Amino acid sequence: MKKIFSFVLTLLITFLPVFNTNNLSFADSELNLTAEYAILMDYETGQVLYSKNGNSKLYPASTTKAWTAYVVLKHVNDLNQVVEIKDLPIVDGSSMYLKEGEAFTVKELLDALLIHSSNDVAMVLAKYVGGSVENFVNMMNDEAKSIGAENTHFNNPHGLPDENHYTTAYDMALMARKAMDNKIFRDIVNTKSVKYPATEAYPYERYFENTNQFLTSRSKMNYKGQEIDIKYDVVDGIKTGYTDAAGKCLLSTGVKNNIRVISAVFKSTVDDLYLDSRTLLDYGFDNFYVKEIVDKDDFIKNKKVFLSKEKKLIYQPEANYSVALSNDSKADDYSIKTKLDNIKLPIKEGDKVGTLEIYKNKKLEKSIDLVAKNDVTSIFAFFTENKLLYNVLKIILLIVLLVFIVFIIRKVKRKRKKKKKKNSAYSRNRRRRKH
């Protein structure tokens, strides 16, 4: 008995750390990172593939500007809108060197914000979009909460040190993933340089190179015992950051082996920032693949609907569903179950008509709404869907029902009277016979 207990205890001690992970991380102990905080996320599914202190509070520095740009893009429909530079706030750090009286389009300012990491531009855009910097920051926080970044609080649009300006590696990866859904954002963060012609207020050409060395570096680093270029062709974004309090920070993303991953590295060092980030990115590329469990376009079904004009309801899942799996695992553990709601006509295209349940090892992992692909109407729709006619018919039926009830009541009363009369006559006849 003691030997069995000892064996079980050894197993627990050996394997328990593997399960002690943040946000469904596959592994926490395989990578040697200098950074204090790190997350690797699969872009398509949002699954966390690696976590090191992923939910711990940290200062994001200029990676903040990725979310600033996202909020601007969400709330400005026309990026050709011209912003006049006036009442410039005083702000430290990286700058576009904006001057009073200049004018730039929103797109030009976004380029400077993300490529050169301009703090003055962050303030100008915040005031332009939000009406005030304070209101814009509230918008940033609301948008962050709406996507599940629960441990984030922004206090400015640029990321300069502030005790009330904080986030987590997980939240920043989540926000980076959301921002990368926007094509304009993707294009800007993958741009290597930008230049602006001289203006009357600033008589020199401005030329800025992307601060992300994965895109622009001409230097090398020692990686796995070899001297390699820091520039990494598979990387196409996202944003750098640095303050004394935050350390060296980098949000990065790239595609290789048919998988896109997002790396979030915080509080690294000058020497190790790109080494840490490359290590994370390659860990994702080399050890995982994405498997599509549900393709909504391959899952179009139909069901006969009795007494309908269209004869049948056509439906499909509202969204695709994919999972990130380690290379040594398969998708055989997944099964699918369809549950249709009770059908009530009429049905409009896009209405929820049921649920697609996805199980892993017989445990429910995901539910996706099933939605109608066609309108389905009753053959009696002329009556049931014409409100005026329908109400008139209801009134007529109500009158008919009342008349019928009155008729029944009168009939019952007549019967009772007749019966009473008959009983009365019978009583009189009996009394006569007695006398």
Secondary structure by P-SEA (a helix, b strand, c coil): caaaaaaaaaaaaaccccccccccccccccccccccbbbbbcccccccccccccccccccccaaaaaaaaaaaaccccccbbbbbccccccccccccccccccccaaaaaaaacccccaaaaaaaaaaaaccaaaaaaaaaaaaaaacccccccccccccccccccccaaaaaaaaaaaaccaaaaaaaacccccccccccccbbbbbcccccccccccccccccccccccccccccccccccccccbbbbbccccccbbbbbbbcccccccaaaaaaaaaaaaaccbbbbbccccccbbbbbbbcccccccccccccbbbbbbbccccccccbbbbbbbcccccccccccccbbbbbbccccccbbbbbbbcbbbbccccccccaaaaaaaaaaaaaaaaaaaaaaaaaaaaaaaaaaaaaaaaaaaaaaaaac
